[in-house]
């Protein structure tokens, strides 16, 4: 299913009850053992209004997850990497080590690959660990392979296709994403302002000042990364105009295509914002890579995240400004994406995810960013992942020269609240929160609102955009400055590690918290108000980047 840029497709929370345990069956003696993945099926209430079948020749793609080794031990390893008493402290895995410790049995991966290709599907992506295969073919081939029937449906104004029965798969397969086109459809988190009261729109230099970023460290030696879909179109030429307009150096920019090339150019404003916000905060970074999928479906985006995590020379920080309601996790939609994020975290990498633009809930409608509070009491994935850094939004008003903060408040439509799918990670469990689930946001930064934002170049013209699609890449760039002050890893790149446990552990100390963050205590996002200390709409608040670097690395100067 496609993932929309900071737009969310959601269904009632009752769908959470659809999850059930796999039903094991035995295939005939000439074939391998198989099972029925009962949870990989939308609730029957969504399948009530069929409007026919897709064409048998329609193009289809599915992501197949394969069981890895010691999955339960992965989160324990990540927690131990930030425990100073542990022998694993600050010992991050390489992609090769991750594959050796947590990858699938090669024989199982080979058998699943053969099963898929023998039925006419072709493999367009395979990860290093052998835990994820992306396969493409026709609707008829997908039906025969997984023993399902595909139908088209309408729910309200939403059109989608879905399987009417649960898929049958080899015993080593843990989930299949992409059989339906509803649960996997992500959207971006861009809110486009309509007018700009002075001084509501900001430049990179404005935010260097407001967020107290070190002048002696602009991300030297670090790399940046982001994720998108379709065609990157004029992203590079827009980035060059932005750099010239702001007096910034030319940053090396590359696109890594994952799987089939896409043609959709409608996401250009999102990709321009991602590149210009991150690079604007870390203009001396060594380069930026975009990992592009064919479309915004979670099965395709999982392959893009895997490509980043599998790259030994990949950036230590990345951002993603898209999401979908995390209740879809109950039908296995996130399995591959989550495995990719956990791999990145074990390697000491940080993925900054925007929390969404529908306030304290999810919306069932496209195009409501910054307009409505989502009626579904659920947060958005991948922000809710324990292996991401969830970034909420603020509205920033500035004054003076050099620019300084006049007021900063929680954005009314910034995402934030408890996850009902993911448990709280170890570093969150001591916080006095009302529910035990994963709490988002972790942190926040300027998102703007429908009246304010950040100045970029889009399709060759100057414009101003906002939303938590701005907040996440801003944090990626600011974290690159903090990371640049950290110790060198075995690859010679400065790296403090996965940002979330570092920030939560740091902020448990009141003195370090005060020197590292500005607490946002005004505003609300619907159900949840901003309060002193941690809160859902803004997390721990907005960064004081120099102070955060000193708290975590002991200095602001870059190591390299």
C-alpha positions as CSV (number, residue, x, y, z in Angstrom):
1,X,0.0,0.0,0.0
2,X,1.2,3.5,-0.7
3,X,2.4,5.6,2.2
4,X,1.4,9.3,1.9
5,X,3.7,12.2,2.9
6,X,2.4,13.3,6.2
7,X,-1.2,12.3,5.4
8,X,-2.7,9.4,7.1
9,X,-5.0,6.6,6.1
10,X,-6.6,5.1,9.1
11,X,-9.5,2.9,10.0
12,X,-11.4,2.5,13.2
13,X,-9.4,1.3,16.2
14,X,-11.6,-1.8,16.3
15,X,-9.5,-3.2,13.5
16,X,-6.9,-3.8,16.2
17,X,-8.9,-6.8,17.3
18,X,-8.4,-8.4,13.9
19,X,-5.0,-9.8,14.8
20,X,-4.8,-13.5,15.5
21,X,-2.1,-16.2,15.6
22,X,-0.9,-17.9,12.5
23,X,-2.7,-21.2,11.7
24,X,-0.1,-23.9,10.9
25,X,-0.9,-26.4,8.1
26,X,1.0,-29.2,6.4
27,X,1.5,-29.1,2.7
28,X,1.8,-32.2,0.6
29,X,4.9,-34.4,0.8
30,X,6.4,-32.8,-2.3
31,X,6.3,-29.2,-1.0
32,X,7.6,-27.4,2.1
33,X,5.6,-26.9,5.3
34,X,3.2,-24.0,5.0
35,X,0.9,-21.9,7.2
36,X,-1.9,-19.4,7.0
37,X,-1.1,-15.9,8.1
38,X,-4.5,-15.1,9.7
39,X,-3.6,-11.6,10.7
40,X,-2.6,-10.5,7.2
41,X,-6.2,-9.7,6.4
42,X,-8.2,-6.6,6.8
43,X,-11.3,-6.7,9.1
44,X,-14.4,-7.9,7.4
45,X,-16.2,-4.5,8.0
46,X,-13.8,-2.9,5.5
47,X,-14.6,-5.6,2.9
48,X,-18.3,-5.1,2.8
49,X,-18.6,-3.2,-0.5
50,X,-16.7,-4.9,-3.3
51,X,-16.8,-3.2,-6.7
52,X,-15.3,-6.0,-8.8
53,X,-11.9,-7.6,-9.3
54,X,-8.6,-6.0,-10.4
55,X,-7.4,-6.9,-13.9
56,X,-5.5,-10.2,-13.8
57,X,-2.6,-8.4,-15.5
58,X,-2.5,-5.5,-13.0
59,X,1.0,-4.8,-11.6
60,X,1.4,-5.9,-8.0
61,X,4.2,-5.9,-5.5
62,X,4.5,-7.6,-2.1
63,X,7.0,-7.6,0.6
64,X,7.8,-11.0,2.2
65,X,9.3,-11.1,5.7
66,X,11.3,-14.1,6.7
67,X,12.1,-15.1,10.3
68,X,15.5,-14.0,11.6
69,X,17.6,-15.3,14.4
70,X,17.1,-14.2,18.0
71,X,14.6,-11.4,17.4
72,X,13.9,-11.1,21.1
73,X,17.5,-10.4,21.8
74,X,17.8,-7.4,19.4
75,X,16.0,-4.9,21.6
76,X,18.0,-6.1,24.6
77,X,21.2,-5.5,22.6
78,X,20.1,-2.0,21.6
79,X,19.4,-1.1,25.3
80,X,22.7,-2.5,26.4
81,X,24.6,-0.3,23.9
82,X,23.6,2.7,26.0
83,X,24.3,1.1,29.4
84,X,27.7,2.1,30.6
85,X,28.0,-1.0,32.8
86,X,27.4,-3.3,29.8
87,X,30.3,-4.8,27.8
88,X,28.1,-3.8,24.7
89,X,28.3,-0.1,25.6
90,X,28.8,1.9,22.4
91,X,29.7,-1.2,20.4
92,X,27.5,-0.8,17.4
93,X,27.0,-3.5,14.8
94,X,28.1,-3.3,11.2
95,X,25.6,-4.5,8.6
96,X,27.6,-7.7,8.2
97,X,27.5,-8.3,12.0
98,X,23.8,-7.7,12.1
99,X,23.2,-10.2,9.3
100,X,25.4,-12.8,11.1
101,X,23.7,-12.4,14.5
102,X,20.0,-11.6,13.5
103,X,19.7,-12.7,9.9
104,X,17.6,-15.5,8.5
105,X,18.8,-19.0,7.9
106,X,20.2,-18.8,4.3
107,X,18.5,-22.1,3.4
108,X,15.1,-20.6,4.5
109,X,15.6,-17.5,2.5
110,X,16.7,-19.5,-0.6
111,X,13.6,-21.7,-0.3
112,X,11.2,-18.8,0.0
113,X,12.9,-17.1,-3.0
114,X,12.5,-20.2,-5.1
115,X,8.9,-20.5,-4.0
116,X,8.2,-17.0,-5.2
117,X,10.1,-17.2,-8.5
118,X,8.7,-20.7,-9.4
119,X,5.2,-19.1,-9.4
120,X,6.2,-16.4,-11.9
121,X,7.1,-13.5,-9.5
122,X,10.4,-11.8,-9.8
123,X,12.6,-10.5,-7.0
124,X,13.4,-6.8,-7.1
125,X,15.0,-6.5,-3.7
126,X,16.7,-8.7,-1.2
127,X,18.3,-7.5,2.0
128,X,21.7,-8.5,3.3
129,X,20.3,-10.4,6.3
130,X,18.0,-12.5,4.2
131,X,14.9,-11.4,6.1
132,X,13.1,-9.4,3.4
133,X,12.3,-10.1,-0.2
134,X,10.4,-7.7,-2.5
135,X,8.6,-9.5,-5.3
136,X,6.6,-8.2,-8.2
137,X,4.3,-9.7,-10.8
138,X,0.7,-9.6,-11.9
139,X,-2.5,-9.8,-9.8
140,X,-3.2,-13.3,-11.1
141,X,0.3,-14.5,-10.2
142,X,0.0,-13.0,-6.6
143,X,-3.4,-14.7,-6.2
144,X,-2.0,-18.1,-7.2
145,X,1.2,-17.7,-5.1
146,X,-0.5,-16.8,-1.9
147,X,-3.8,-18.7,-2.5
148,X,-5.9,-15.5,-2.1
149,X,-8.6,-13.7,-4.1
150,X,-8.1,-10.0,-4.7
151,X,-11.0,-7.6,-5.0
152,X,-11.6,-3.9,-5.3
153,X,-13.4,-2.1,-2.5
154,X,-14.8,1.3,-1.6
155,X,-15.1,2.6,2.0
156,X,-16.5,6.1,2.0
157,X,-14.4,8.0,-0.5
158,X,-11.4,5.6,-0.3
159,X,-10.8,3.1,-3.1
160,X,-8.5,0.2,-2.5
161,X,-7.8,-3.4,-3.3
162,X,-7.5,-6.2,-0.8
163,X,-7.3,-10.0,-0.4
164,X,-10.5,-11.6,0.8
165,X,-8.8,-14.5,2.5
166,X,-5.6,-14.8,4.6
167,X,-2.4,-15.8,2.6
168,X,-0.9,-19.2,2.7
169,X,2.9,-19.1,2.9
170,X,6.0,-21.2,3.7
171,X,6.6,-21.8,7.4
172,X,9.6,-19.4,7.5
173,X,7.5,-16.4,6.3
174,X,6.3,-14.2,9.1
175,X,4.4,-11.5,7.2
176,X,3.3,-10.4,3.8
177,X,2.7,-6.7,3.1
178,X,1.1,-5.3,-0.1
179,X,-1.7,-7.8,-0.7
180,X,-4.0,-4.9,0.2
181,X,-3.5,-1.3,-0.9
182,X,-5.1,0.3,2.2
183,X,-3.0,-0.7,5.2
184,X,0.3,0.1,3.5
185,X,-0.5,3.4,2.0
186,X,1.6,6.2,3.5
187,X,1.3,9.9,3.1
188,X,3.6,12.8,3.6
189,X,3.3,15.4,6.4
190,X,3.5,18.7,4.5
191,X,1.3,21.6,5.4
192,X,1.5,24.5,3.0
193,X,0.9,28.0,4.6
194,X,-1.5,30.3,2.9
195,X,-0.1,33.6,4.1
196,X,3.0,34.7,6.1
197,X,2.7,37.1,9.0
198,X,6.1,38.7,9.8
199,X,8.3,37.2,11.1
200,X,6.7,33.8,10.7
201,X,8.9,32.3,8.0
202,X,12.4,31.2,8.8
203,X,15.7,30.7,7.0
204,X,18.6,28.3,8.0
205,X,20.5,31.2,9.6
206,X,17.4,32.1,11.7
207,X,17.2,28.5,13.1
208,X,21.0,28.4,13.7
209,X,20.4,31.3,16.1
210,X,17.1,30.3,17.7
211,X,18.2,26.7,18.4
212,X,21.7,27.8,19.6
213,X,23.6,25.8,17.0
214,X,27.5,25.8,17.4
215,X,29.2,28.1,14.9
216,X,32.3,25.9,15.0
217,X,30.5,22.8,13.9
218,X,28.1,22.6,10.9
219,X,28.0,18.8,10.6
220,X,31.6,18.3,9.4
221,X,32.2,14.7,8.2
222,X,28.7,13.5,8.7
223,X,26.3,12.3,6.0
224,X,22.5,12.8,5.7
225,X,19.8,10.6,4.3
226,X,16.1,10.7,3.5
227,X,13.4,8.5,1.9
228,X,10.9,9.1,-0.8
229,X,9.1,7.7,-3.8
230,X,8.3,8.4,-7.4
231,X,10.7,10.5,-9.4
232,X,13.1,12.9,-7.7
233,X,12.5,15.3,-10.5
234,X,14.2,18.7,-9.9
235,X,15.3,18.1,-6.3
236,X,19.0,18.6,-7.1
237,X,18.4,21.9,-9.1
238,X,16.1,23.2,-6.4
239,X,18.8,22.4,-3.7
240,X,21.4,24.3,-5.7
241,X,19.2,27.4,-5.9
242,X,18.5,27.1,-2.2
243,X,22.2,26.9,-1.4
244,X,23.0,29.9,-3.5
245,X,20.2,32.0,-1.9
246,X,21.4,31.2,1.6
247,X,25.1,31.4,1.0
248,X,25.6,27.7,1.7
249,X,28.3,25.3,0.1
250,X,27.3,22.9,-2.6
251,X,26.4,19.5,-0.9
252,X,27.0,16.3,-2.8
253,X,23.6,14.8,-3.5
254,X,22.8,11.3,-4.8
255,X,19.7,9.2,-5.3
256,X,19.7,5.4,-4.7
257,X,16.9,3.8,-6.5
258,X,15.4,0.8,-4.7
259,X,13.6,-1.6,-6.9
260,X,11.5,-0.4,-9.9
261,X,11.8,3.3,-10.8
262,X,8.7,5.4,-10.1
263,X,7.3,8.2,-12.3
264,X,5.1,10.2,-9.8
265,X,6.4,13.7,-9.3
266,X,3.6,14.9,-7.0
267,X,5.9,14.6,-3.9
268,X,8.5,17.1,-5.1
269,X,7.6,19.7,-2.5
270,X,8.2,17.1,0.2
271,X,11.5,16.0,-1.2
272,X,12.6,19.6,-1.6
273,X,11.7,20.3,2.0
274,X,13.5,17.2,3.3
275,X,16.7,18.0,1.5
276,X,16.8,21.7,2.2
277,X,15.8,21.5,5.8
278,X,18.4,18.8,6.7
279,X,21.2,20.4,4.7
280,X,20.3,23.8,5.9
281,X,21.0,22.7,9.5
282,X,24.2,20.8,8.6
283,X,25.6,22.6,5.5
284,X,29.1,21.2,6.0
285,X,27.9,17.6,5.9
286,X,29.8,15.3,3.5
287,X,26.8,14.6,1.4
288,X,23.1,13.5,1.3
289,X,21.6,10.4,-0.2
290,X,17.9,9.9,-1.0
291,X,16.7,6.3,-1.1
292,X,13.8,6.3,-3.5
293,X,11.0,3.6,-3.9
294,X,8.6,3.3,-6.8
295,X,5.6,4.5,-4.7
296,X,4.7,5.3,-1.1
297,X,3.7,1.8,-0.1
298,X,5.1,0.5,3.2
299,X,6.4,-2.7,1.6
300,X,8.5,-0.6,-0.8
301,X,9.6,1.9,1.8
302,X,10.8,-1.0,4.0
303,X,13.1,-2.0,1.2
304,X,14.4,1.6,1.0
305,X,15.1,1.7,4.8
306,X,16.8,-1.7,4.5
307,X,19.0,-0.3,1.7
308,X,20.2,2.4,4.1
309,X,20.8,0.1,7.0
310,X,22.6,-2.4,4.8
311,X,25.0,0.3,3.4
312,X,28.2,0.2,5.4
313,X,29.0,3.7,4.2
314,X,25.4,5.0,4.9
315,X,24.6,8.1,6.9
316,X,24.4,7.8,10.7
317,X,21.2,9.9,10.6
318,X,18.2,10.0,8.3
319,X,14.7,11.3,8.3
320,X,11.3,10.3,7.0
321,X,8.3,12.6,6.7
322,X,5.5,10.1,6.1
323,X,3.2,8.0,8.1
324,X,0.1,5.7,8.5
325,X,-2.0,4.9,11.4
326,X,-0.2,2.5,13.7
327,X,-3.3,0.3,14.3
328,X,-2.3,-1.3,11.0
329,X,0.5,-2.9,12.9
330,X,-1.9,-5.5,14.2
331,X,-2.2,-7.0,10.7
332,X,1.6,-7.2,10.1
333,X,1.9,-4.1,7.9
334,X,5.0,-2.8,9.7
335,X,6.9,-6.0,10.2
336,X,9.6,-5.5,7.6
337,X,9.8,-1.7,8.1
338,X,10.2,-2.2,11.8
339,X,12.9,-4.8,11.3
340,X,14.8,-2.4,9.1
341,X,14.6,0.4,11.7
342,X,15.7,-1.9,14.5
343,X,18.7,-3.0,12.4
344,X,19.6,0.7,11.9
345,X,19.3,1.4,15.6
346,X,21.6,-1.6,16.5
347,X,24.2,0.0,14.1
348,X,24.0,3.3,16.1
349,X,22.0,5.1,13.4
350,X,19.1,7.5,14.1
351,X,15.9,7.7,12.1
352,X,14.0,10.9,12.7
353,X,10.3,10.4,12.0
354,X,7.6,13.2,11.8
355,X,4.7,12.6,14.1
356,X,2.0,13.8,11.7
357,X,-0.2,16.8,11.0
358,X,-3.6,15.6,12.5
359,X,-3.0,16.4,16.1
360,X,-3.7,13.7,18.8
361,X,-5.3,11.3,16.4
362,X,-5.3,9.8,12.9
363,X,-7.4,10.9,10.0
364,X,-9.3,8.7,7.6
365,X,-9.0,11.4,4.9
366,X,-6.3,12.5,2.6
367,X,-5.4,16.2,2.4
368,X,-6.3,17.1,6.0
369,X,-2.8,18.1,7.1
370,X,-3.0,21.0,9.5
371,X,-6.8,21.2,9.1
372,X,-8.5,18.6,11.2
373,X,-7.7,16.7,14.4
374,X,-7.8,13.0,13.5
375,X,-10.8,11.2,15.0
376,X,-9.1,7.9,15.4
377,X,-7.3,7.6,18.8
378,X,-4.1,6.3,17.3
379,X,-0.6,7.8,16.5
380,X,1.3,7.4,13.3
381,X,4.0,4.9,12.3
382,X,7.0,5.1,11.8
383,X,7.1,7.8,14.5
384,X,5.7,5.2,17.0
385,X,8.5,2.8,16.3
386,X,10.8,2.2,19.4
387,X,13.6,2.4,16.9
388,X,12.9,5.9,15.6
389,X,13.1,9.4,17.1
390,X,9.6,10.9,16.9
391,X,9.6,14.6,16.1
392,X,6.7,16.8,16.9
393,X,5.9,20.3,15.8
394,X,6.0,23.8,17.1
395,X,4.9,27.3,15.9
396,X,7.8,29.7,16.2
397,X,7.7,33.5,16.3
398,X,11.0,35.4,16.1
399,X,12.3,38.9,16.6
400,X,15.4,40.9,16.4
401,X,18.8,40.7,14.7
402,X,20.4,38.2,15.1
403,X,17.2,36.3,15.1
404,X,15.9,35.1,18.5
405,X,12.8,33.4,19.8
406,X,9.9,35.6,20.7
407,X,7.6,32.7,21.5
408,X,7.4,29.0,20.6
409,X,4.3,26.9,21.3
410,X,3.0,23.4,20.5
411,X,1.4,23.2,17.1
412,X,-2.3,22.5,17.3
413,X,-2.0,19.8,14.6
414,X,1.3,18.2,15.5
415,X,1.1,14.5,16.2
416,X,1.7,13.1,19.7
417,X,0.3,10.7,22.1
418,X,0.6,7.0,23.2
419,X,0.9,4.1,20.8
420,X,-1.5,1.2,21.4
421,X,0.6,-1.1,19.3
422,X,4.2,-0.6,20.5
423,X,5.3,-1.0,24.1
424,X,7.4,1.7,25.7
425,X,11.2,1.0,25.1
426,X,13.4,0.6,28.2
427,X,14.5,4.2,28.2
428,X,10.9,5.5,28.4
429,X,9.7,3.2,31.1
430,X,10.6,5.4,34.1
431,X,8.6,8.3,32.8
432,X,5.3,9.2,34.6
433,X,3.1,8.7,31.6
434,X,-0.6,7.7,31.7
435,X,-0.3,4.6,29.5
436,X,2.4,2.0,29.1
437,X,2.7,2.3,25.3
438,X,5.5,4.0,23.4
439,X,5.2,7.7,23.9
440,X,5.6,10.1,21.0
441,X,6.9,12.7,20.4
442,X,10.5,12.3,21.7
443,X,11.5,15.9,20.7
444,X,10.2,18.7,18.6
445,X,11.2,21.6,16.3
446,X,9.6,24.2,14.2
447,X,6.8,22.9,12.0
448,X,5.0,26.1,11.5
449,X,1.3,26.1,10.8
450,X,-1.0,27.2,8.0
451,X,0.3,30.7,8.5
452,X,4.1,30.1,8.9
453,X,7.0,27.8,8.0
454,X,10.4,27.5,6.4
455,X,11.6,29.1,3.2
456,X,12.6,26.7,0.5
457,X,12.9,26.5,-3.3
458,X,10.3,24.3,-5.0
459,X,10.2,23.8,-8.8
460,X,12.5,26.7,-9.2
461,X,10.5,29.2,-7.2
462,X,10.7,30.5,-3.6
463,X,8.0,29.3,-1.3
464,X,7.3,28.6,2.4
465,X,6.2,25.2,3.7
466,X,5.7,23.6,7.1
467,X,4.2,20.7,8.9
468,X,6.1,18.0,10.9
469,X,7.6,17.2,7.5
470,X,9.8,20.2,8.4
471,X,10.5,19.2,12.0
472,X,12.0,15.8,11.3
473,X,14.7,16.8,8.7
474,X,15.5,19.9,10.8
475,X,16.3,17.5,13.7
476,X,18.3,15.2,11.4
477,X,20.5,18.2,10.4
478,X,20.9,19.4,14.0
479,X,21.7,15.9,15.2
480,X,24.4,15.7,12.5
481,X,26.1,18.7,14.3
482,X,25.8,16.9,17.7
483,X,27.0,13.6,16.2
484,X,30.0,15.3,14.5
485,X,31.3,16.1,18.0
486,X,31.1,12.5,19.1
487,X,33.8,9.8,19.2
488,X,35.0,8.2,16.0
489,X,33.6,4.7,15.3
490,X,35.6,1.9,13.7
491,X,34.7,3.4,10.3
492,X,36.4,6.7,11.2
493,X,33.1,8.6,11.3
494,X,32.1,10.4,14.5
495,X,29.0,8.8,16.0
496,X,27.3,9.0,19.4
497,X,24.7,6.4,18.4
498,X,20.9,6.1,18.3
499,X,19.6,9.4,19.5
500,X,16.4,8.4,21.4
501,X,18.0,6.6,24.4
502,X,20.8,9.2,24.6
503,X,18.2,12.0,24.8
504,X,15.9,10.3,27.3
505,X,18.9,9.3,29.5
506,X,20.4,12.8,29.3
507,X,17.1,14.5,30.2
508,X,16.7,12.4,33.3
509,X,19.2,14.8,34.8
510,X,17.5,18.1,35.4
511,X,20.7,20.1,35.0
512,X,21.6,18.5,31.7
513,X,18.0,18.8,30.5
514,X,17.9,22.5,31.2
515,X,21.2,23.1,29.3
516,X,20.2,20.9,26.3
517,X,16.5,21.8,25.6
518,X,14.1,24.6,25.7
519,X,10.9,23.2,27.3
520,X,7.7,24.1,25.4
521,X,4.9,24.6,27.9
522,X,2.2,26.4,25.9
523,X,-0.3,24.9,23.5
524,X,-2.0,21.6,22.8
525,X,-2.6,19.2,19.9
526,X,-6.2,18.2,20.7
527,X,-6.3,15.7,23.6
528,X,-2.8,16.5,25.0
529,X,-1.4,19.8,26.3
530,X,2.2,21.0,26.4
531,X,3.3,20.9,30.0
532,X,6.6,21.4,32.0
533,X,9.0,18.6,31.3
534,X,8.0,15.8,29.0
535,X,4.7,16.0,27.1
536,X,3.1,14.3,24.1
537,X,2.9,17.2,21.6
538,X,6.5,18.4,21.9
539,X,8.3,15.6,23.7
540,X,11.2,17.0,25.7
541,X,11.0,20.3,23.8
542,X,13.2,21.9,21.2
543,X,17.0,21.6,21.2
544,X,19.7,23.9,22.4
545,X,22.1,22.3,20.0
546,X,25.4,23.5,21.5
547,X,24.3,22.5,25.0
548,X,23.2,19.0,23.8
549,X,26.5,18.5,22.1
550,X,28.4,19.4,25.3
551,X,26.1,17.2,27.4
552,X,26.5,14.1,25.2
553,X,30.0,14.6,23.6
554,X,31.7,17.0,26.1
555,X,32.4,19.5,23.3
556,X,30.9,21.3,20.3
557,X,33.9,21.1,18.0
558,X,33.7,18.4,15.3
559,X,36.0,15.4,15.9
560,X,37.0,15.2,12.2
